[in-house]
């Protein structure tokens, strides 16, 4: 126990290295998937590249936050810090999700509105 009465623990070095290597492999795989996603979304989809670019940026940001959390979690030495770190991470993720949902909703609404506008003058002829 630490001086504060909180149990202290430490991850064995080999396990920590294996965890870091696994996280790096997962990060590489996720980045490859995100690039695949970006290349797969057609430009003429509602919202086009503006919407898909936002989705990709948010996904990248969320993945980076999750990996940062995992790296910080691997460095924690007591249970109290785990709970504090988890609470902080969840609070930040909920705030990010609310902001991202609002922004993506506004972007989608604008894209739909723009796509429904009447054709320019001299459009359809009889």
ABEGO torsion letter per residue (X at the ends): XBAAGBBBBBBBAAAAAAAAAAAAAAAAAAAAAAAAAAAABBAABBGEAAAAAAAAAAAAAAAAAAAAAAAAAAABABAAAAAAAAAAAAAAAAAAAAAAAAAAAAAAAAAAAAAABBBBBGBBBX
